[in-house]
Amino acid sequence: MKALGKIYISPVNFKDDDLLQTLSTGLSRRFGFPCAIIPLKQDLSFAFNPNRGQFHSSKILRRLKTVIPDDGLRILIVVDNDLYVPELNFVFGEAELGGPAAIISLYRLRPEFYRMKPDPLLFRERALKEAVHELGHTFRLAHCSNPSCVMFFSNSLLDTDRKTSDFCQVCRRKLLKLF
């Protein structure tokens, strides 16, 4: 792991300045590294599964982790596509434990997906929680048993909404030991 560097936030094929600013500020505050945004124009069709109507997150992660700039500590790939891994119906995100890259999907984080009225603040909170969670895995943090910790596994959106966007004391100590 590099001692100094940036966390790159890479939205793929979309632009949402409010969301990207929320992620940049929130991730910098929680991890203590500067963040930079580098949008990516990528054809993700290589990861699309027509039988499921979803994109295989592991395939995207494997391909796009290679675009991390030389001064990058980590890269967070942000997509607006429905993601899955073969063992699950869908995922909010995925990361390599101890690796350089993580991916999150915004697709199921919007209240409108559940036929509710739009709530931009709730949407940004959910995205930040998922971003912190997945990047936490890249810093070797496993799932936490504390339901209010950001590293708690979100089996559903209820779990995401219940937890905070911060690390519990135990996970914070583990993170600080890495630096």
N, C-alpha and C positions, 0 to 999 in steps of 0.2 A: 504494500500500500504506500502510495506517495505521501510524504509528510505534508506538503502544501498542494493546494489545487482548488479547483472550483467544482461545484456541482452544476452540471449542465442540465437544463430542462429543455427537452426537445419535443415540442408539439409536432405531430405528423399530420399534414394536410388540413390544418384548421388554424384559426386565429381567434383568440379570446383574451384580450389584453388584461381584463379584470382578473380572470382566473390565473393567468400566468404571473401577474404581480402578486396575487395571494400566495401562490406556490413559492415564488422566489423569496418573498419576505419570511414566510413561515418556515421554509426549509433552512434558510440561513440562520434564523433564530434558534431552531432546534438542534442543528448539527454544528453550528459555529463556523461554517465555511461560506465564502461568497458564492452566489448563484449567478448564472448567466443563461440567457435564453437563446437557443439556436434552433429555429424552425427547420423542419426537414420536409422536403417534397419526396415522397417515396411511394412506389406502387406496392401496395400490400397484398396484391392478388395471390402471390405465392403462398400466403398463409391462410387463404380463404377455404373453408370447407363447405361446399354447396349443400351437402346433406344436412348440415347443422345450421347453415346460414350465419356462421360465426367465423372468427379468425383465431387461429391457433397461436396463443400468446408466446409459447416457447420458441416457435419458428421466427416470430418477429424479433424477440429478444436476442436470439442467436445472431441474426443478421445485422441488426442495428446497433448492437453493442460495439461494433467495430468502428462506428463513426465518432467515438469519443475523441475530442481534441487532445493534443499532447499535454496540455496543462489541466486536463480533466481528472478529477478524483473519482467522480461517479457521473453517470448519465441516467436521467429519468426520462424515459420515452412516454409520451402522453398521446393516447389515441382516442378517437371518438367512435370506435368500432366495438361491437360486442365480442368479447374474448372468451376463450375456453381453454381448458386442458382436457385431455381425453377422460380423465377420471371424474370430472365434475361437469355439471350443466353449464356453468359459467364461472368466470373469475373477475374480481374487481381489479386484480393485478397479479404480478408475478415478479420474482427476483431470484438472482443467483445468490445463495448464501455465501457471503464473503467475496462475491464477484463485483465487477465494475458497473453492472447495469440492472435497472429495474424498469418495469412497464406498468402503467395504470390505464384503465379504461374509464372514460367518462360516461359511457353509454347507459349504464344502469344506475348512475348516481343522481340523475336528474329526477325531481319529483314527477315530471310529466310522463316519464316512463311507466309510472304506476298510476297514471290517470289522475294525478293531483295537479293543483295549480302550480305554476312556476314559482320557485323560491330561490333566487340567485344566491342569497347568503347561505342557505342550507346546502345548496349545490357546491359552493366553494369550500365550505367546512368539510363536506364529505370527501371532496377531491384532495384536500390537504391531509386529512387523516389517512387516506389510502396511499398518498405519496410518502408521507413520513413512515408509514408501516413498511412499505416495500423497500424504501431506502434503508430502513433499519435492518432489514435482512442482509443488505449488501455490506453492512458493518458487523455482520455475524450475530445479530440478535435473532433469537428464535422466538416462537410464539410465547406469550406470557399468559399466566393463569388469572391475572388481575383483569376483570372485565372493564375497568375504566382506563387501562393502559392502552396506548395506541398500538402496541404489539400484540394485543389480544386478537385471536383469529376471528375474522368476520365471516360467519357462516351465512349471514343474511344482512340486509341493510339495517335491520333493527340493532344488530351488534355494532355496526359502524356508527349508527346514531347515538348509541348508549355510551360508547367510549369517548375519551377526550383525544385531542390531537397531540398530547404530550406523553412522554415516557413516565412510567412509575419510577419510584426511587431505585428499585432493584435494576431495572433496565437502564436507567440513567447512569448508575454506577458502572455497569458493564460497558456501556458506551464510552464513558470517560476513561476507563482503563486502556482503551485502544489508542488513546492519544496521550 
